[in-house]
């Protein structure tokens, strides 16, 4: 039985983001530094297992990459670890194209 990853569009994500929804950015460091959704958690796909502790359980987490491919794979992994994950359709590129705010720089520690 193939587990279908739930997805969410940019408009819905924008609404949830203003309500404090958690965004997990699974792109690589240089991509994140170049521009990410404000407040997005940094959890690069290549090292996702070592970032699991930072990703909460029991709430929806919205996984985003650049275009929507990597986020689907990561959302599936997070679902398997007992998290409630949604993949953001269109990714950061679509967020940027829709005119939503972008924050530059390294992850907040």
Number of C-alpha atoms within 10 A of each C-alpha: 3 4 8 9 17 16 16 14 15 18 13 10 19 17 11 15 17 8 9 10 17 20 26 27 28 26 22 16 15 10 18 25 15 12 17 28 21 13 17 21 23 23 24 21 17 11 11 16 13 10 13 14 9 11 17 13 16 9 12 15 21 25 31 31 27 23 15 19 15 19 29 22 15 26 27 20 16 21 16 12 12 11 19 19 28 26 27 29 24 20 21 25 16 18 24 17 9 12 8 14 12 14 14 13 13 15 14 8 3
